[in-house]
Amino acid sequence: MTKNSASSITLTDQDKATLRTAAYGAVSLLAAAGGKPHKIATDGSIALYSATGLVGHVLAAKSKDIELKGKSVAELADQVLPALTAAMNLLAEQDPAEADNFRSTVLVAIDAAQARAGSPSPTVAEMTRKITAALDAA
């Protein structure tokens, strides 16, 4: 378990993996739904890596525990959307401010991923809605 001295949150390795899978998975979902997947993935990942607080430390850690598998967007969504809700729940139980930080970090990453394209396509807009709904389901 890791305890951040600036926070009262204690996260297990599995908790950290859930946060990373959720956040980077959200960017991956958007890339899969969008027209320029490499640019979306790059811009979204840079935004996640730029996060602050405990969430920033977890997302910036070098780790190989992110397992995003699937041959379709639907299979990827089956992993990522529940992980987003789970991440929000586990953070909200321990520190609502970090849950808010996680939510805003993921939404900033989504905005950054879409910034180059101008207005999002209907497909990207719908995926953004699903990601936001998963974050708010907690």
C-alpha positions in Angstrom: 0.0 0.0 0.0 1.1 3.5 -0.7 0.2 6.5 1.4 0.7 10.0 0.1 1.8 12.4 2.8 -0.3 15.2 1.4 -3.4 13.1 1.6 -5.1 10.6 3.8 -5.7 8.1 0.9 -4.1 4.7 0.9 -4.2 2.9 -2.4 -3.3 -0.7 -3.1 -1.5 -1.7 -6.2 -4.9 -2.9 -7.6 -6.4 0.5 -6.8 -3.6 2.2 -8.7 -4.1 -0.2 -11.6 -7.8 0.6 -11.7 -7.1 4.4 -11.8 -4.6 4.0 -14.6 -6.8 1.6 -16.6 -9.8 4.0 -16.2 -7.9 7.2 -17.2 -5.8 5.8 -20.0 -8.7 3.6 -21.1 -10.9 6.7 -21.5 -8.3 8.2 -23.8 -8.1 4.9 -25.7 -11.8 4.8 -26.1 -11.9 8.3 -27.5 -9.0 7.4 -29.9 -10.9 4.3 -31.1 -14.0 6.4 -31.8 -12.2 9.3 -33.4 -10.7 10.0 -36.8 -7.1 10.7 -35.8 -6.4 8.1 -33.1 -2.6 8.8 -32.8 -3.1 12.5 -32.2 -6.0 11.8 -29.8 -4.0 9.3 -27.8 -1.0 11.5 -27.7 -2.8 14.7 -26.6 -4.9 12.8 -24.1 -2.0 11.0 -22.6 0.0 14.2 -22.2 -2.9 15.7 -20.3 -3.1 12.7 -18.0 0.6 12.8 -17.4 0.2 16.5 -16.5 -2.2 15.8 -13.6 -1.4 16.9 -10.1 -2.1 15.6 -6.6 -2.3 11.9 -5.7 -4.0 11.2 -9.0 -1.1 12.8 -10.9 1.4 10.7 -9.0 -0.5 7.5 -9.8 -1.0 8.4 -13.5 2.6 9.4 -14.0 4.1 6.3 -12.5 5.8 4.0 -14.9 3.8 0.8 -14.8 2.8 -2.1 -16.9 -0.4 -2.8 -15.1 -2.7 -1.2 -17.7 -4.4 -4.0 -19.5 -6.7 -2.8 -22.2 -7.7 -5.7 -24.4 -10.4 -6.0 -27.0 -10.8 -6.4 -30.7 -13.6 -3.9 -30.8 -14.6 -0.6 -29.2 -17.4 -2.4 -27.4 -15.0 -4.8 -25.8 -12.7 -1.9 -24.7 -15.8 -0.1 -23.4 -16.7 -3.1 -21.3 -13.4 -2.7 -19.5 -13.0 1.0 -19.3 -16.5 2.3 -18.4 -16.8 0.2 -15.3 -13.2 1.0 -14.3 -14.1 4.7 -14.5 -17.0 4.2 -12.1 -14.9 2.0 -9.8 -12.1 4.6 -9.7 -14.5 7.3 -8.7 -16.0 5.1 -6.0 -12.7 4.1 -4.5 -11.5 7.7 -4.4 -14.8 9.2 -3.2 -14.8 6.7 -0.2 -11.4 8.0 0.9 -11.1 11.7 -0.3 -13.9 13.4 -2.3 -11.4 16.1 -3.4 -9.2 13.4 -5.1 -12.3 12.0 -6.7 -13.1 15.4 -8.1 -9.4 15.7 -9.2 -9.7 12.4 -11.0 -12.9 13.3 -12.7 -11.6 16.7 -13.9 -8.3 15.1 -15.0 -10.1 12.6 -17.2 -12.4 15.3 -18.6 -9.4 17.6 -19.3 -7.7 14.7 -21.1 -10.8 14.2 -23.2 -10.9 17.9 -24.0 -7.2 18.0 -24.9 -7.7 14.9 -27.1 -10.4 16.7 -29.1 -8.8 20.1 -29.2 -7.0 19.7 -32.6 -10.1 18.4 -34.3 -12.3 21.4 -33.6 -15.9 20.3 -32.9 -16.1 16.5 -32.2 -17.7 14.1 -34.6 -21.0 12.6 -33.5 -19.1 9.4 -32.7 -16.6 11.1 -30.5 -19.3 13.2 -28.8 -21.3 10.1 -27.9 -18.2 8.4 -26.5 -17.5 11.5 -24.4 -21.0 11.3 -23.1 -20.6 7.7 -22.1 -17.3 8.4 -20.4 -18.8 11.3 -18.5 -21.8 9.1 -17.5 -19.4 6.4 -16.2 -17.6 9.0 -14.1 -20.8 10.4 -12.7 -22.3 7.0 -12.0 -20.3 6.8 -8.7 
